[in-house]
């Protein structure tokens, strides 16, 4: 371990997991109440009765603190998804995203404007929140190529992760059009899979029920 990493680890060890969670909860509350601009080191320190110097020593900057709090408040959506097929992977990703839709979208909207205006926040969020999700989606596509499900030179491959992540953002802007959680599944089946040249299996038809006749 480098001297710098050892020093950082020593600093982190001064805060218990419970204390870190309390600080992160305060950041999330401030984000929900007033967005990114409402979060200040002074405000977090006052709300948690923590020394401001401790916050700077632990996280260095406000963007790092906010990003760490966002990272703790959400689980990695797509990491670990591997159903054995591209159709299964993308549909599971859609299901998972839909199940976390309200909670995650609200928080990301709270920092969306700041994401554009503050390069340091943008870099921190990309590193800790966005890039792991994009990497997981790209891994699904790489496995699909290796299995021969899609062509390696299909230009649509490079657009899947941006489109998927973008759909999660714009869904809230078109609530009258995408009112329920099935929108992401439809997006996968009607947009992504055709663009990739992959065919979704037909849904099994419900068997017609026939009245049971007792034997005589």
C-alpha positions in Angstrom: 0.0 0.0 0.0 1.4 3.4 -0.9 2.0 6.1 1.8 -0.8 8.2 0.4 -3.3 5.2 0.5 -2.2 4.3 4.0 -2.7 7.8 5.2 -6.2 7.9 3.6 -7.1 4.6 5.2 -5.9 5.8 8.6 -8.1 8.9 8.2 -11.1 6.8 7.2 -10.6 4.5 10.2 -11.3 7.4 12.6 -15.0 7.4 11.6 -17.1 4.4 12.5 -19.4 2.9 9.9 -22.4 4.2 11.9 -21.0 7.7 11.9 -20.3 7.6 8.2 -23.9 6.5 7.6 -25.2 9.4 9.7 -23.2 11.8 7.7 -24.3 10.3 4.3 -27.9 10.4 5.5 -27.5 14.1 6.2 -26.2 14.8 2.7 -29.0 12.9 1.1 -31.6 14.8 3.2 -30.1 18.1 2.1 -30.1 17.0 -1.5 -33.7 16.1 -1.4 -34.6 19.3 0.4 -32.9 21.8 -1.9 -30.7 20.1 -4.5 -26.9 20.2 -4.8 -26.5 23.9 -3.9 -28.2 23.3 -0.6 -25.4 20.9 0.5 -22.5 22.7 2.2 -19.8 21.3 4.5 -21.0 23.8 7.1 -24.6 22.5 6.8 -23.6 18.9 7.0 -21.4 19.6 10.0 -24.2 21.5 11.8 -26.8 18.9 11.1 -24.6 16.0 12.4 -22.7 17.9 15.1 -19.5 17.0 13.3 -16.4 19.2 12.9 -16.1 20.7 9.5 -12.4 19.9 9.5 -13.3 16.2 9.9 -15.4 16.4 6.7 -12.6 18.0 4.7 -10.0 15.6 6.2 -12.2 12.6 5.3 -13.5 13.6 1.8 -11.5 16.6 0.8 -14.2 18.3 -1.3 -18.0 18.7 -1.4 -18.3 16.8 -4.7 -16.5 13.8 -3.2 -18.7 13.9 -0.1 -21.9 14.1 -2.2 -20.7 11.4 -4.6 -19.9 9.1 -1.7 -23.3 9.7 -0.2 -25.0 8.9 -3.5 -22.9 5.8 -3.9 -23.9 4.5 -0.5 -27.6 5.3 -1.0 -28.0 3.3 -4.2 -26.9 -0.2 -5.1 -25.1 -1.0 -8.3 -28.0 -1.8 -10.6 -26.5 -3.9 -13.3 -23.3 -5.4 -11.8 -23.7 -9.1 -11.5 -26.5 -9.6 -14.0 -25.6 -12.7 -16.1 -28.6 -14.8 -17.2 -26.7 -16.6 -20.0 -28.3 -14.7 -22.9 -28.4 -11.1 -24.2 -32.2 -11.0 -24.1 -32.2 -12.2 -20.6 -29.5 -9.8 -19.5 -31.1 -6.7 -21.0 -34.6 -7.7 -19.7 -33.2 -8.2 -16.2 -31.4 -4.9 -16.4 -34.7 -3.3 -17.4 -36.6 -4.9 -14.6 -33.9 -3.9 -12.0 -33.9 -0.3 -13.3 -37.7 -0.1 -13.1 -37.7 -1.4 -9.6 -35.3 1.4 -8.4 -36.8 4.1 -10.7 -38.4 6.4 -8.2 -35.6 6.4 -5.6 -32.6 6.8 -7.9 -34.1 9.2 -10.4 -35.2 11.6 -7.7 -31.6 11.8 -6.3 -30.0 12.1 -9.7 -32.4 14.9 -10.7 -31.2 16.7 -7.5 -27.7 16.9 -8.9 -28.4 17.1 -12.6 -27.9 20.8 -13.1 -24.8 20.8 -10.9 -23.5 17.8 -13.0 -23.3 20.2 -15.9 -22.0 23.2 -14.1 -19.3 21.6 -11.8 -16.6 19.5 -13.6 -15.3 18.2 -10.3 -18.7 16.7 -9.4 -19.1 15.4 -12.9 -15.8 13.6 -12.7 -16.6 12.1 -9.3 -20.0 10.9 -10.3 -18.7 9.4 -13.5 -16.0 7.5 -11.7 -18.1 6.1 -8.8 -21.7 6.0 -10.0 -22.0 6.1 -13.8 -19.0 4.2 -15.1 -19.7 1.0 -13.1 -23.2 0.8 -14.6 -21.9 1.5 -18.1 -19.2 -1.2 -17.7 -21.8 -3.7 -16.6 -23.9 -3.0 -19.7 -20.9 -3.2 -22.0 -20.0 -6.5 -20.4 -23.4 -7.9 -21.3 -22.8 -7.0 -24.9 -19.3 -8.4 -24.9 -20.6 -11.8 -23.7 -23.3 -11.7 -26.4 -20.6 -11.2 -29.1 -18.6 -14.1 -27.7 -21.7 -16.3 -27.7 -22.4 -15.4 -31.3 -25.7 -13.7 -30.5 -24.8 -10.4 -32.1 -22.2 -9.3 -34.6 -19.0 -7.8 -33.2 -19.1 -5.0 -35.9 -22.7 -4.0 -35.2 -22.5 -0.2 -34.8 -25.5 -0.2 -32.4 -23.3 -1.8 -29.7 -21.6 1.5 -28.8 -25.0 3.2 -28.3 -26.7 0.6 -26.0 -25.3 1.9 -22.7 -25.8 5.6 -23.5 -29.4 4.9 -24.7 -30.2 2.7 -21.7 -28.9 5.2 -19.2 -30.5 8.1 -21.2 -33.9 6.4 -21.1 -33.7 6.2 -17.4 -33.3 10.0 -17.3 -36.0 11.0 -19.8 -38.6 8.6 -18.6 -39.6 11.0 -15.8 -39.9 13.8 -18.4 -42.5 11.8 -20.4 -44.5 10.3 -17.5 -47.7 10.7 -19.6 -46.1 8.4 -22.2 -44.1 6.0 -19.9 -46.4 5.8 -17.0 -45.5 2.4 -15.7 -42.5 0.2 -15.1 -43.0 -1.9 -18.3 -41.7 1.0 -20.4 -38.1 -0.1 -19.9 -38.9 -3.7 -20.9 -40.7 -2.4 -24.0 -37.6 -0.2 -24.8 -35.4 -3.3 -24.6 -37.7 -5.5 -26.8 -38.8 -2.8 -29.3 -35.6 -0.7 -29.7 -32.4 -2.2 -28.4 -32.8 -5.8 -29.4 -33.9 -5.0 -33.0 -31.0 -2.6 -33.4 -28.6 -5.3 -32.2 -30.0 -7.8 -34.6 -31.2 -10.0 -31.7 -34.6 -11.6 -31.7 -36.6 -11.7 -28.5 -38.3 -15.1 -28.0 -42.0 -15.0 -28.4 -43.9 -14.8 -25.1 -45.7 -18.1 -24.4 -49.4 -18.0 -25.1 -51.6 -18.6 -22.2 -53.2 -22.0 -22.5 -56.9 -21.9 -22.8 -58.5 -23.3 -19.7 -60.9 -26.2 -20.0 -63.3 -27.2 -17.4 -62.3 -30.2 -15.5 -64.7 -33.1 -16.0 -64.6 -35.8 -13.4 -64.1 -39.3 -14.7 -67.1 -41.6 -14.6 
